[in-house]
C-alpha cells in the first residue's frame, strides 16, 4: 500500500464523517423531508460516497498515484459544503 492509497483512505474516512455530521445536524432542509426520504437520501449519499472512495482507491492501486490530488480536491469541496451547512450559511 502506497502513500497515495493511504491518503485516499484517510480522506475517505473524513468524507464519511462529514456526511454523517451534515445528516445529524438537524438542518431545516432535511427536517422538512418525510422520514422515509431522509433515510433514503442518507443511504444513497453514503452508497455514492463508498463508490467514489472505491474508485479512487482502485485508481491509486492501479498506478495512478496522482489521483490523490483529485480526491483531495473533492474532499475540500465536501468540507466547504459541510462547513456551509453546519454554520447555517446555506
TORMIPA-58938 format. One record per residue: residue number from 1; x, y negated, z of N, C-alpha, C, O in turn. Coordinates in steps of 0.05 Angstrom, whole numbers. Layout:
<dofi><nuro>NUM</nuro><n_u>X</n_u><n_v>Y</n_v><n_w>Z</n_w><ca_u>X</ca_u><ca_v>Y</ca_v><ca_w>Z</ca_w><c_u>X</c_u><c_v>Y</c_v><c_w>Z</c_w><o_u>X</o_u><o_v>Y</o_v><o_w>Z</o_w></dofi>
...
***
This chain:
<dofi><nuro>1</nuro><n_u>17</n_u><n_v>24</n_v><n_w>0</n_w><ca_u>0</ca_u><ca_v>0</ca_v><ca_w>0</ca_w><c_u>18</c_u><c_v>-25</c_v><c_w>0</c_w><o_u>35</o_u><o_v>-28</o_v><o_w>17</o_w></dofi>
<dofi><nuro>2</nuro><n_u>14</n_u><n_v>-42</n_v><n_w>-20</n_w><ca_u>30</ca_u><ca_v>-66</ca_v><ca_w>-23</ca_w><c_u>18</c_u><c_v>-89</c_v><c_w>-7</c_w><o_u>-3</o_u><o_v>-87</o_v><o_w>5</o_w></dofi>
<dofi><nuro>3</nuro><n_u>33</n_u><n_v>-111</n_v><n_w>-8</n_w><ca_u>25</ca_u><ca_v>-134</ca_v><ca_w>7</ca_w><c_u>-1</c_u><c_v>-146</c_v><c_w>-4</c_w><o_u>-18</o_u><o_v>-156</o_v><o_w>11</o_w></dofi>
<dofi><nuro>4</nuro><n_u>-5</n_u><n_v>-144</n_v><n_w>-30</n_w><ca_u>-29</ca_u><ca_v>-155</ca_v><ca_w>-43</ca_w><c_u>-54</c_u><c_v>-139</c_v><c_w>-34</c_w><o_u>-75</o_u><o_v>-151</o_v><o_w>-29</o_w></dofi>
<dofi><nuro>5</nuro><n_u>-51</n_u><n_v>-113</n_v><n_w>-33</n_w><ca_u>-74</ca_u><ca_v>-96</ca_v><ca_w>-24</ca_w><c_u>-81</c_u><c_v>-102</c_v><c_w>5</c_w><o_u>-104</o_u><o_v>-105</o_v><o_w>12</o_w></dofi>
<dofi><nuro>6</nuro><n_u>-61</n_u><n_v>-105</n_v><n_w>22</n_w><ca_u>-65</ca_u><ca_v>-111</ca_v><ca_w>50</ca_w><c_u>-79</c_u><c_v>-139</c_v><c_w>52</c_w><o_u>-97</o_u><o_v>-142</o_v><o_w>68</o_w></dofi>
<dofi><nuro>7</nuro><n_u>-69</n_u><n_v>-158</n_v><n_w>37</n_w><ca_u>-81</ca_u><ca_v>-185</ca_v><ca_w>38</ca_w><c_u>-110</c_u><c_v>-185</c_v><c_w>30</c_w><o_u>-127</o_u><o_v>-198</o_v><o_w>42</o_w></dofi>
<dofi><nuro>8</nuro><n_u>-116</n_u><n_v>-171</n_v><n_w>8</n_w><ca_u>-144</ca_u><ca_v>-169</ca_v><ca_w>-1</ca_w><c_u>-161</c_u><c_v>-156</c_v><c_w>20</c_w><o_u>-184</o_u><o_v>-164</o_v><o_w>24</o_w></dofi>
<dofi><nuro>9</nuro><n_u>-151</n_u><n_v>-135</n_v><n_w>32</n_w><ca_u>-166</ca_u><ca_v>-121</ca_v><ca_w>53</ca_w><c_u>-173</c_u><c_v>-140</c_v><c_w>76</c_w><o_u>-195</o_u><o_v>-141</o_v><o_w>86</o_w></dofi>
<dofi><nuro>10</nuro><n_u>-153</n_u><n_v>-156</n_v><n_w>85</n_w><ca_u>-158</ca_u><ca_v>-175</ca_v><ca_w>107</ca_w><c_u>-177</c_u><c_v>-197</c_v><c_w>99</c_w><o_u>-195</o_u><o_v>-204</o_v><o_w>114</o_w></dofi>
<dofi><nuro>11</nuro><n_u>-174</n_u><n_v>-207</n_v><n_w>74</n_w><ca_u>-193</ca_u><ca_v>-227</ca_v><ca_w>64</ca_w><c_u>-221</c_u><c_v>-215</c_v><c_w>62</c_w><o_u>-241</o_u><o_v>-229</o_v><o_w>66</o_w></dofi>
<dofi><nuro>12</nuro><n_u>-223</n_u><n_v>-189</n_v><n_w>55</n_w><ca_u>-249</ca_u><ca_v>-176</ca_v><ca_w>53</ca_w><c_u>-263</c_u><c_v>-175</c_v><c_w>80</c_w><o_u>-287</o_u><o_v>-180</o_v><o_w>82</o_w></dofi>
<dofi><nuro>13</nuro><n_u>-248</n_u><n_v>-169</n_v><n_w>101</n_w><ca_u>-259</ca_u><ca_v>-170</ca_v><ca_w>128</ca_w><c_u>-269</c_u><c_v>-197</c_v><c_w>135</c_w><o_u>-291</o_u><o_v>-200</o_v><o_w>147</o_w></dofi>
<dofi><nuro>14</nuro><n_u>-254</n_u><n_v>-218</n_v><n_w>128</n_w><ca_u>-263</ca_u><ca_v>-245</ca_v><ca_w>133</ca_w><c_u>-288</c_u><c_v>-252</c_v><c_w>118</c_w><o_u>-306</o_u><o_v>-265</o_v><o_w>129</o_w></dofi>
<dofi><nuro>15</nuro><n_u>-291</n_u><n_v>-242</n_v><n_w>93</n_w><ca_u>-315</ca_u><ca_v>-247</ca_v><ca_w>77</ca_w><c_u>-339</c_u><c_v>-234</c_v><c_w>90</c_w><o_u>-361</o_u><o_v>-246</o_v><o_w>91</o_w></dofi>
<dofi><nuro>16</nuro><n_u>-336</n_u><n_v>-210</n_v><n_w>100</n_w><ca_u>-358</ca_u><ca_v>-196</ca_v><ca_w>113</ca_w><c_u>-366</c_u><c_v>-211</c_v><c_w>139</c_w><o_u>-390</o_u><o_v>-213</o_v><o_w>145</o_w></dofi>
<dofi><nuro>17</nuro><n_u>-346</n_u><n_v>-220</n_v><n_w>154</n_w><ca_u>-352</ca_u><ca_v>-235</ca_v><ca_w>178</ca_w><c_u>-367</c_u><c_v>-261</c_v><c_w>173</c_w><o_u>-385</o_u><o_v>-269</o_v><o_w>187</o_w></dofi>
<dofi><nuro>18</nuro><n_u>-358</n_u><n_v>-275</n_v><n_w>151</n_w><ca_u>-372</ca_u><ca_v>-300</ca_v><ca_w>144</ca_w><c_u>-401</c_u><c_v>-294</c_v><c_w>136</c_w><o_u>-419</o_u><o_v>-310</o_v><o_w>142</o_w></dofi>
<dofi><nuro>19</nuro><n_u>-405</n_u><n_v>-273</n_v><n_w>121</n_w><ca_u>-432</ca_u><ca_v>-266</ca_v><ca_w>113</ca_w><c_u>-450</c_u><c_v>-260</c_v><c_w>137</c_w><o_u>-473</o_u><o_v>-268</o_v><o_w>138</o_w></dofi>
<dofi><nuro>20</nuro><n_u>-439</n_u><n_v>-245</n_v><n_w>156</n_w><ca_u>-454</ca_u><ca_v>-239</ca_v><ca_w>180</ca_w><c_u>-461</c_u><c_v>-264</c_v><c_w>196</c_w><o_u>-483</o_u><o_v>-267</o_v><o_w>206</o_w></dofi>
<dofi><nuro>21</nuro><n_u>-442</n_u><n_v>-282</n_v><n_w>197</n_w><ca_u>-446</ca_u><ca_v>-307</ca_v><ca_w>212</ca_w><c_u>-468</c_u><c_v>-324</c_v><c_w>199</c_w><o_u>-485</o_u><o_v>-336</o_v><o_w>213</o_w></dofi>
<dofi><nuro>22</nuro><n_u>-469</n_u><n_v>-325</n_v><n_w>173</n_w><ca_u>-489</ca_u><ca_v>-340</ca_v><ca_w>159</ca_w><c_u>-517</c_u><c_v>-328</c_v><c_w>163</c_w><o_u>-536</o_u><o_v>-342</o_v><o_w>169</o_w></dofi>
<dofi><nuro>23</nuro><n_u>-519</n_u><n_v>-302</n_v><n_w>161</n_w><ca_u>-545</ca_u><ca_v>-289</ca_v><ca_w>165</ca_w><c_u>-555</c_u><c_v>-290</c_v><c_w>194</c_w><o_u>-579</o_u><o_v>-291</o_v><o_w>198</o_w></dofi>
<dofi><nuro>24</nuro><n_u>-537</n_u><n_v>-292</n_v><n_w>213</n_w><ca_u>-545</ca_u><ca_v>-293</ca_v><ca_w>241</ca_w><c_u>-547</c_u><c_v>-322</c_v><c_w>251</c_w><o_u>-553</o_u><o_v>-326</o_v><o_w>274</o_w></dofi>
<dofi><nuro>25</nuro><n_u>-543</n_u><n_v>-341</n_v><n_w>233</n_w><ca_u>-543</ca_u><ca_v>-369</ca_v><ca_w>242</ca_w><c_u>-570</c_u><c_v>-381</c_v><c_w>247</c_w><o_u>-573</o_u><o_v>-401</o_v><o_w>261</o_w></dofi>
<dofi><nuro>26</nuro><n_u>-591</n_u><n_v>-367</n_v><n_w>237</n_w><ca_u>-618</ca_u><ca_v>-378</ca_v><ca_w>240</ca_w><c_u>-623</c_u><c_v>-402</c_v><c_w>223</c_w><o_u>-640</o_u><o_v>-419</o_v><o_w>230</o_w></dofi>
<dofi><nuro>27</nuro><n_u>-610</n_u><n_v>-404</n_v><n_w>201</n_w><ca_u>-613</ca_u><ca_v>-427</ca_v><ca_w>183</ca_w><c_u>-642</c_u><c_v>-428</c_v><c_w>173</c_w><o_u>-654</o_u><o_v>-407</o_v><o_w>168</o_w></dofi>
<dofi><nuro>28</nuro><n_u>-654</n_u><n_v>-452</n_v><n_w>171</n_w><ca_u>-682</ca_u><ca_v>-454</ca_v><ca_w>163</ca_w><c_u>-689</c_u><c_v>-441</c_v><c_w>136</c_w><o_u>-711</o_u><o_v>-432</o_v><o_w>132</o_w></dofi>
<dofi><nuro>29</nuro><n_u>-670</n_u><n_v>-440</n_v><n_w>118</n_w><ca_u>-675</ca_u><ca_v>-428</ca_v><ca_w>92</ca_w><c_u>-681</c_u><c_v>-398</c_v><c_w>96</c_w><o_u>-699</o_u><o_v>-387</o_v><o_w>82</o_w></dofi>
<dofi><nuro>30</nuro><n_u>-666</n_u><n_v>-385</n_v><n_w>113</n_w><ca_u>-671</ca_u><ca_v>-356</ca_v><ca_w>118</ca_w><c_u>-695</c_u><c_v>-352</c_v><c_w>136</c_w><o_u>-709</o_u><o_v>-332</o_v><o_w>134</o_w></dofi>
<dofi><nuro>31</nuro><n_u>-700</n_u><n_v>-371</n_v><n_w>154</n_w><ca_u>-723</ca_u><ca_v>-368</ca_v><ca_w>173</ca_w><c_u>-750</c_u><c_v>-369</c_v><c_w>158</c_w><o_u>-769</o_u><o_v>-357</o_v><o_w>168</o_w></dofi>
<dofi><nuro>32</nuro><n_u>-751</n_u><n_v>-383</n_v><n_w>136</n_w><ca_u>-776</ca_u><ca_v>-385</ca_v><ca_w>120</ca_w><c_u>-782</c_u><c_v>-359</c_v><c_w>105</c_w><o_u>-805</o_u><o_v>-355</o_v><o_w>97</o_w></dofi>
<dofi><nuro>33</nuro><n_u>-762</n_u><n_v>-342</n_v><n_w>101</n_w><ca_u>-767</ca_u><ca_v>-318</ca_v><ca_w>86</ca_w><c_u>-782</c_u><c_v>-297</c_v><c_w>103</c_w><o_u>-778</o_u><o_v>-296</o_v><o_w>127</o_w></dofi>
<dofi><nuro>34</nuro><n_u>-798</n_u><n_v>-281</n_v><n_w>90</n_w><ca_u>-811</ca_u><ca_v>-259</ca_v><ca_w>105</ca_w><c_u>-789</c_u><c_v>-240</c_v><c_w>115</c_w><o_u>-767</o_u><o_v>-238</o_v><o_w>104</o_w></dofi>
<dofi><nuro>35</nuro><n_u>-795</n_u><n_v>-225</n_v><n_w>136</n_w><ca_u>-776</ca_u><ca_v>-207</ca_v><ca_w>148</ca_w><c_u>-765</c_u><c_v>-187</c_v><c_w>128</c_w><o_u>-741</o_u><o_v>-181</o_v><o_w>128</o_w></dofi>
<dofi><nuro>36</nuro><n_u>-782</n_u><n_v>-176</n_v><n_w>111</n_w><ca_u>-773</ca_u><ca_v>-157</ca_v><ca_w>91</ca_w><c_u>-753</c_u><c_v>-169</c_v><c_w>72</c_w><o_u>-734</o_u><o_v>-156</o_v><o_w>63</o_w></dofi>
<dofi><nuro>37</nuro><n_u>-758</n_u><n_v>-194</n_v><n_w>64</n_w><ca_u>-740</ca_u><ca_v>-207</ca_v><ca_w>45</ca_w><c_u>-713</c_u><c_v>-213</c_v><c_w>59</c_w><o_u>-692</o_u><o_v>-212</o_v><o_w>46</o_w></dofi>
<dofi><nuro>38</nuro><n_u>-714</n_u><n_v>-220</n_v><n_w>84</n_w><ca_u>-689</ca_u><ca_v>-224</ca_v><ca_w>99</ca_w><c_u>-672</c_u><c_v>-199</c_v><c_w>100</c_w><o_u>-648</o_u><o_v>-200</o_v><o_w>95</o_w></dofi>
<dofi><nuro>39</nuro><n_u>-684</n_u><n_v>-177</n_v><n_w>105</n_w><ca_u>-670</ca_u><ca_v>-152</ca_v><ca_w>106</ca_w><c_u>-659</c_u><c_v>-144</c_v><c_w>79</c_w><o_u>-636</o_u><o_v>-135</o_v><o_w>76</o_w></dofi>
<dofi><nuro>40</nuro><n_u>-675</n_u><n_v>-148</n_v><n_w>58</n_w><ca_u>-666</ca_u><ca_v>-141</ca_v><ca_w>31</ca_w><c_u>-643</c_u><c_v>-159</c_v><c_w>22</c_w><o_u>-624</o_u><o_v>-150</o_v><o_w>10</o_w></dofi>
<dofi><nuro>41</nuro><n_u>-645</n_u><n_v>-185</n_v><n_w>28</n_w><ca_u>-624</ca_u><ca_v>-203</ca_v><ca_w>19</ca_w><c_u>-598</c_u><c_v>-198</c_v><c_w>34</c_w><o_u>-576</o_u><o_v>-200</o_v><o_w>23</o_w></dofi>
<dofi><nuro>42</nuro><n_u>-600</n_u><n_v>-190</n_v><n_w>60</n_w><ca_u>-576</ca_u><ca_v>-184</ca_v><ca_w>75</ca_w><c_u>-562</c_u><c_v>-159</c_v><c_w>63</c_w><o_u>-538</o_u><o_v>-158</o_v><o_w>59</o_w></dofi>
<dofi><nuro>43</nuro><n_u>-578</n_u><n_v>-138</n_v><n_w>57</n_w><ca_u>-567</ca_u><ca_v>-114</ca_v><ca_w>46</ca_w><c_u>-555</c_u><c_v>-119</c_v><c_w>18</c_w><o_u>-533</o_u><o_v>-109</o_v><o_w>12</o_w></dofi>
<dofi><nuro>44</nuro><n_u>-569</n_u><n_v>-134</n_v><n_w>2</n_w><ca_u>-559</ca_u><ca_v>-140</ca_v><ca_w>-25</ca_w><c_u>-533</c_u><c_v>-156</c_v><c_w>-23</c_w><o_u>-515</o_u><o_v>-151</o_v><o_w>-39</o_w></dofi>
<dofi><nuro>45</nuro><n_u>-532</n_u><n_v>-174</n_v><n_w>-5</n_w><ca_u>-508</ca_u><ca_v>-191</ca_v><ca_w>-2</ca_w><c_u>-484</c_u><c_v>-174</c_v><c_w>7</c_w><o_u>-462</o_u><o_v>-176</o_v><o_w>-5</o_w></dofi>
<dofi><nuro>46</nuro><n_u>-488</n_u><n_v>-157</n_v><n_w>26</n_w><ca_u>-466</ca_u><ca_v>-140</ca_v><ca_w>36</ca_w><c_u>-458</c_u><c_v>-119</c_v><c_w>15</c_w><o_u>-434</o_u><o_v>-113</o_v><o_w>13</o_w></dofi>
<dofi><nuro>47</nuro><n_u>-477</n_u><n_v>-109</n_v><n_w>0</n_w><ca_u>-471</ca_u><ca_v>-90</ca_v><ca_w>-21</ca_w><c_u>-454</c_u><c_v>-104</c_v><c_w>-43</c_w><o_u>-434</o_u><o_v>-93</o_v><o_w>-53</o_w></dofi>
<dofi><nuro>48</nuro><n_u>-462</n_u><n_v>-128</n_v><n_w>-51</n_w><ca_u>-447</ca_u><ca_v>-143</ca_v><ca_w>-71</ca_w><c_u>-419</c_u><c_v>-149</c_v><c_w>-61</c_w><o_u>-400</o_u><o_v>-147</o_v><o_w>-76</o_w></dofi>
<dofi><nuro>49</nuro><n_u>-417</n_u><n_v>-157</n_v><n_w>-36</n_w><ca_u>-391</ca_u><ca_v>-163</ca_v><ca_w>-24</ca_w><c_u>-373</c_u><c_v>-138</c_v><c_w>-24</c_w><o_u>-349</o_u><o_v>-140</o_v><o_w>-30</o_w></dofi>
<dofi><nuro>50</nuro><n_u>-385</n_u><n_v>-115</n_v><n_w>-18</n_w><ca_u>-370</ca_u><ca_v>-90</ca_v><ca_w>-18</ca_w><c_u>-360</c_u><c_v>-83</c_v><c_w>-46</c_w><o_u>-337</o_u><o_v>-74</o_v><o_w>-50</o_w></dofi>
<dofi><nuro>51</nuro><n_u>-377</n_u><n_v>-87</n_v><n_w>-66</n_w><ca_u>-369</ca_u><ca_v>-81</ca_v><ca_w>-94</ca_w><c_u>-346</c_u><c_v>-99</c_v><c_w>-103</c_w><o_u>-327</o_u><o_v>-90</o_v><o_w>-115</o_w></dofi>
<dofi><nuro>52</nuro><n_u>-348</n_u><n_v>-125</n_v><n_w>-97</n_w><ca_u>-327</ca_u><ca_v>-144</ca_v><ca_w>-104</ca_w><c_u>-301</c_u><c_v>-136</c_v><c_w>-90</c_w><o_u>-279</o_u><o_v>-137</o_v><o_w>-102</o_w></dofi>
<dofi><nuro>53</nuro><n_u>-303</n_u><n_v>-129</n_v><n_w>-64</n_w><ca_u>-279</ca_u><ca_v>-120</ca_v><ca_w>-50</ca_w><c_u>-266</c_u><c_v>-95</c_v><c_w>-62</c_w><o_u>-242</o_u><o_v>-94</o_v><o_w>-65</o_w></dofi>
<dofi><nuro>54</nuro><n_u>-283</n_u><n_v>-76</n_v><n_w>-68</n_w><ca_u>-273</ca_u><ca_v>-51</ca_v><ca_w>-80</ca_w><c_u>-259</c_u><c_v>-56</c_v><c_w>-107</c_w><o_u>-238</o_u><o_v>-45</o_v><o_w>-113</o_w></dofi>
<dofi><nuro>55</nuro><n_u>-271</n_u><n_v>-74</n_v><n_w>-123</n_w><ca_u>-259</ca_u><ca_v>-80</ca_v><ca_w>-149</ca_w><c_u>-232</c_u><c_v>-95</c_v><c_w>-145</c_w><o_u>-213</o_u><o_v>-90</o_v><o_w>-160</o_w></dofi>
<dofi><nuro>56</nuro><n_u>-232</n_u><n_v>-113</n_v><n_w>-126</n_w><ca_u>-207</ca_u><ca_v>-128</ca_v><ca_w>-121</ca_w><c_u>-185</c_u><c_v>-109</c_v><c_w>-111</c_w><o_u>-162</o_u><o_v>-111</o_v><o_w>-120</o_w></dofi>
<dofi><nuro>57</nuro><n_u>-192</n_u><n_v>-91</n_v><n_w>-94</n_w><ca_u>-172</ca_u><ca_v>-71</ca_v><ca_w>-84</ca_w><c_u>-163</c_u><c_v>-53</c_v><c_w>-106</c_w><o_u>-139</o_u><o_v>-47</o_v><o_w>-109</o_w></dofi>
<dofi><nuro>58</nuro><n_u>-181</n_u><n_v>-44</n_v><n_w>-123</n_w><ca_u>-174</ca_u><ca_v>-26</ca_v><ca_w>-145</ca_w><c_u>-155</c_u><c_v>-40</c_v><c_w>-165</c_w><o_u>-136</o_u><o_v>-28</o_v><o_w>-174</o_w></dofi>
<dofi><nuro>59</nuro><n_u>-161</n_u><n_v>-65</n_v><n_w>-171</n_w><ca_u>-143</ca_u><ca_v>-80</ca_v><ca_w>-189</ca_w><c_u>-116</c_u><c_v>-84</c_v><c_w>-177</c_w><o_u>-95</o_u><o_v>-83</o_v><o_w>-191</o_w></dofi>
<dofi><nuro>60</nuro><n_u>-115</n_u><n_v>-89</n_v><n_w>-151</n_w><ca_u>-90</ca_u><ca_v>-93</ca_v><ca_w>-137</ca_w><c_u>-73</c_u><c_v>-68</c_v><c_w>-137</c_w><o_u>-49</o_u><o_v>-69</o_v><o_w>-142</o_w></dofi>
<dofi><nuro>61</nuro><n_u>-86</n_u><n_v>-45</n_v><n_w>-132</n_w><ca_u>-71</ca_u><ca_v>-19</ca_v><ca_w>-131</ca_w><c_u>-62</c_u><c_v>-11</c_v><c_w>-159</c_w><o_u>-41</o_u><o_v>2</o_v><o_w>-161</o_w></dofi>
<dofi><nuro>62</nuro><n_u>-77</n_u><n_v>-18</n_v><n_w>-179</n_w><ca_u>-70</ca_u><ca_v>-10</ca_v><ca_w>-207</ca_w><c_u>-49</c_u><c_v>-29</c_v><c_w>-220</c_w><o_u>-46</o_u><o_v>-27</o_v><o_w>-244</o_w></dofi>
<dofi><nuro>63</nuro><n_u>-36</n_u><n_v>-45</n_v><n_w>-205</n_w><ca_u>-15</ca_u><ca_v>-61</ca_v><ca_w>-216</ca_w><c_u>-21</c_u><c_v>-90</c_v><c_w>-222</c_w><o_u>-7</o_u><o_v>-102</o_v><o_w>-238</o_w></dofi>
<dofi><nuro>64</nuro><n_u>-42</n_u><n_v>-100</n_v><n_w>-211</n_w><ca_u>-49</ca_u><ca_v>-129</ca_v><ca_w>-215</ca_w><c_u>-46</c_u><c_v>-143</c_v><c_w>-188</c_w><o_u>-66</o_u><o_v>-153</o_v><o_w>-178</o_w></dofi>
<dofi><nuro>65</nuro><n_u>-22</n_u><n_v>-145</n_v><n_w>-176</n_w><ca_u>-20</ca_u><ca_v>-158</ca_v><ca_w>-150</ca_w><c_u>-27</c_u><c_v>-188</c_v><c_w>-150</c_w><o_u>-33</o_u><o_v>-199</o_v><o_w>-129</o_w></dofi>
<dofi><nuro>66</nuro><n_u>-26</n_u><n_v>-201</n_v><n_w>-174</n_w><ca_u>-33</ca_u><ca_v>-229</ca_v><ca_w>-175</ca_w><c_u>-63</c_u><c_v>-234</c_v><c_w>-171</c_w><o_u>-71</o_u><o_v>-256</o_v><o_w>-167</o_w></dofi>
<dofi><nuro>67</nuro><n_u>-78</n_u><n_v>-212</n_v><n_w>-172</n_w><ca_u>-107</ca_u><ca_v>-215</ca_v><ca_w>-168</ca_w><c_u>-113</c_u><c_v>-224</c_v><c_w>-140</c_w><o_u>-136</o_u><o_v>-233</o_v><o_w>-134</o_w></dofi>
<dofi><nuro>68</nuro><n_u>-94</n_u><n_v>-221</n_v><n_w>-121</n_w><ca_u>-99</ca_u><ca_v>-230</ca_v><ca_w>-94</ca_w><c_u>-105</c_u><c_v>-260</c_v><c_w>-93</c_w><o_u>-120</o_u><o_v>-270</o_v><o_w>-76</o_w></dofi>
<dofi><nuro>69</nuro><n_u>-93</n_u><n_v>-275</n_v><n_w>-112</n_w><ca_u>-98</ca_u><ca_v>-304</ca_v><ca_w>-112</ca_w><c_u>-127</c_u><c_v>-311</c_v><c_w>-121</c_w><o_u>-139</o_u><o_v>-329</o_v><o_w>-111</o_w></dofi>
<dofi><nuro>70</nuro><n_u>-137</n_u><n_v>-295</n_v><n_w>-140</n_w><ca_u>-165</ca_u><ca_v>-299</ca_v><ca_w>-148</ca_w><c_u>-184</c_u><c_v>-292</c_v><c_w>-125</c_w><o_u>-203</o_u><o_v>-306</o_v><o_w>-121</o_w></dofi>
<dofi><nuro>71</nuro><n_u>-178</n_u><n_v>-270</n_v><n_w>-111</n_w><ca_u>-195</ca_u><ca_v>-262</ca_v><ca_w>-88</ca_w><c_u>-192</c_u><c_v>-282</c_v><c_w>-65</c_w><o_u>-211</o_u><o_v>-287</o_v><o_w>-51</o_w></dofi>
<dofi><nuro>72</nuro><n_u>-168</n_u><n_v>-294</n_v><n_w>-62</n_w><ca_u>-165</ca_u><ca_v>-315</ca_v><ca_w>-42</ca_w><c_u>-181</c_u><c_v>-340</c_v><c_w>-49</c_w><o_u>-192</o_u><o_v>-353</o_v><o_w>-31</o_w></dofi>
<dofi><nuro>73</nuro><n_u>-182</n_u><n_v>-346</n_v><n_w>-75</n_w><ca_u>-199</ca_u><ca_v>-369</ca_v><ca_w>-83</ca_w><c_u>-229</c_u><c_v>-363</c_v><c_w>-78</c_w><o_u>-243</o_u><o_v>-381</o_v><o_w>-69</o_w></dofi>
<dofi><nuro>74</nuro><n_u>-237</n_u><n_v>-339</n_v><n_w>-84</n_w><ca_u>-264</ca_u><ca_v>-330</ca_v><ca_w>-78</ca_w><c_u>-270</c_u><c_v>-333</c_v><c_w>-48</c_w><o_u>-292</o_u><o_v>-342</o_v><o_w>-40</o_w></dofi>
<dofi><nuro>75</nuro><n_u>-251</n_u><n_v>-324</n_v><n_w>-31</n_w><ca_u>-255</ca_u><ca_v>-326</ca_v><ca_w>-2</ca_w><c_u>-256</c_u><c_v>-355</c_v><c_w>7</c_w><o_u>-271</o_u><o_v>-362</o_v><o_w>25</o_w></dofi>
<dofi><nuro>76</nuro><n_u>-240</n_u><n_v>-372</n_v><n_w>-6</n_w><ca_u>-240</ca_u><ca_v>-401</ca_v><ca_w>1</ca_w><c_u>-267</c_u><c_v>-413</c_v><c_w>-5</c_w><o_u>-278</o_u><o_v>-429</o_v><o_w>11</o_w></dofi>
<dofi><nuro>77</nuro><n_u>-279</n_u><n_v>-407</n_v><n_w>-28</n_w><ca_u>-305</ca_u><ca_v>-417</ca_v><ca_w>-35</ca_w><c_u>-326</c_u><c_v>-406</c_v><c_w>-16</c_w><o_u>-345</o_u><o_v>-420</o_v><o_w>-8</o_w></dofi>
<dofi><nuro>78</nuro><n_u>-323</n_u><n_v>-381</n_v><n_w>-9</n_w><ca_u>-342</ca_u><ca_v>-368</ca_v><ca_w>11</ca_w><c_u>-339</c_u><c_v>-383</c_v><c_w>38</c_w><o_u>-360</o_u><o_v>-387</o_v><o_w>51</o_w></dofi>
<dofi><nuro>79</nuro><n_u>-315</n_u><n_v>-389</n_v><n_w>46</n_w><ca_u>-311</ca_u><ca_v>-403</ca_v><ca_w>71</ca_w><c_u>-323</c_u><c_v>-431</c_v><c_w>70</c_w><o_u>-335</o_u><o_v>-440</o_v><o_w>90</o_w></dofi>
<dofi><nuro>80</nuro><n_u>-321</n_u><n_v>-445</n_v><n_w>48</n_w><ca_u>-333</ca_u><ca_v>-471</ca_v><ca_w>45</ca_w><c_u>-363</c_u><c_v>-469</c_v><c_w>47</c_w><o_u>-376</o_u><o_v>-485</o_v><o_w>61</o_w></dofi>
<dofi><nuro>81</nuro><n_u>-375</n_u><n_v>-450</n_v><n_w>33</n_w><ca_u>-404</ca_u><ca_v>-447</ca_v><ca_w>35</ca_w><c_u>-413</c_u><c_v>-439</c_v><c_w>63</c_w><o_u>-434</o_u><o_v>-449</o_v><o_w>72</o_w></dofi>
<dofi><nuro>82</nuro><n_u>-398</n_u><n_v>-422</n_v><n_w>76</n_w><ca_u>-405</ca_u><ca_v>-415</ca_v><ca_w>104</ca_w><c_u>-403</c_u><c_v>-439</c_v><c_w>122</c_w><o_u>-421</o_u><o_v>-443</o_v><o_w>139</o_w></dofi>
<dofi><nuro>83</nuro><n_u>-383</n_u><n_v>-456</n_v><n_w>118</n_w><ca_u>-380</ca_u><ca_v>-480</ca_v><ca_w>135</ca_w><c_u>-403</c_u><c_v>-499</c_v><c_w>130</c_w><o_u>-414</o_u><o_v>-510</o_v><o_w>149</o_w></dofi>
<dofi><nuro>84</nuro><n_u>-412</n_u><n_v>-502</n_v><n_w>105</n_w><ca_u>-434</ca_u><ca_v>-519</ca_v><ca_w>99</ca_w><c_u>-460</c_u><c_v>-510</c_v><c_w>112</c_w><o_u>-475</o_u><o_v>-526</o_v><o_w>122</o_w></dofi>
<dofi><nuro>85</nuro><n_u>-464</n_u><n_v>-483</n_v><n_w>112</n_w><ca_u>-488</ca_u><ca_v>-473</ca_v><ca_w>124</ca_w><c_u>-487</c_u><c_v>-475</c_v><c_w>154</c_w><o_u>-507</o_u><o_v>-483</o_v><o_w>167</o_w></dofi>
<dofi><nuro>86</nuro><n_u>-465</n_u><n_v>-467</n_v><n_w>166</n_w><ca_u>-464</ca_u><ca_v>-467</ca_v><ca_w>195</ca_w><c_u>-463</c_u><c_v>-494</c_v><c_w>208</c_w><o_u>-471</o_u><o_v>-497</o_v><o_w>231</o_w></dofi>
<dofi><nuro>87</nuro><n_u>-454</n_u><n_v>-514</n_v><n_w>194</n_w><ca_u>-453</ca_u><ca_v>-541</ca_v><ca_w>205</ca_w><c_u>-479</c_u><c_v>-557</c_v><c_w>198</c_w><o_u>-481</o_u><o_v>-580</o_v><o_w>206</o_w></dofi>
<dofi><nuro>88</nuro><n_u>-497</n_u><n_v>-545</n_v><n_w>183</n_w><ca_u>-522</ca_u><ca_v>-558</ca_v><ca_w>177</ca_w><c_u>-520</c_u><c_v>-578</c_v><c_w>154</c_w><o_u>-538</o_u><o_v>-594</o_v><o_w>151</o_w></dofi>
<dofi><nuro>89</nuro><n_u>-499</n_u><n_v>-578</n_v><n_w>139</n_w><ca_u>-495</ca_u><ca_v>-597</ca_v><ca_w>117</ca_w><c_u>-510</c_u><c_v>-587</c_v><c_w>92</c_w><o_u>-513</o_u><o_v>-603</o_v><o_w>73</o_w></dofi>
<dofi><nuro>90</nuro><n_u>-519</n_u><n_v>-563</n_v><n_w>92</n_w><ca_u>-533</ca_u><ca_v>-552</ca_v><ca_w>69</ca_w><c_u>-561</c_u><c_v>-543</c_v><c_w>77</c_w><o_u>-577</o_u><o_v>-534</o_v><o_w>61</o_w></dofi>
***
